[in-house]
């Protein structure tokens, strides 16, 4: 059976993906920023939103970690995931010529799984 927190995290992740993608797309298409800058800024904003919503709606039990520790760990893991995203986008877009937005979708899919598992098992305990 699927853990209910995974389903809730899917909704939160979907919302954060929307925010992430809209910012990423807007910075590239309307402001002519590089995909490197756009990825970084959209990722930071989406990570903060994801932390806040996950803490409030997904992992809502009493926590053994302090809030500051949770924020630090969330961003530490997220910056690892950001590096992972850069790698996926660089390889798929720059090396193989895949569309930048399709590359972003692929990177977010893998990042979603990694982030859920780390948040459930390590951060929000």
ABEGO torsion letter per residue (X at the ends): XBBAAAAAAAAAAAAAAAAAAAAAAAAAAAAGBBAAAAAAAAAAAAAAAAAAAAAAAABABBBABBAAAAAAAAAAAAAAAAAAAAAAAAAAAAAAGBBAAAAAAAAAAAAAAAAAAAAAAAABX
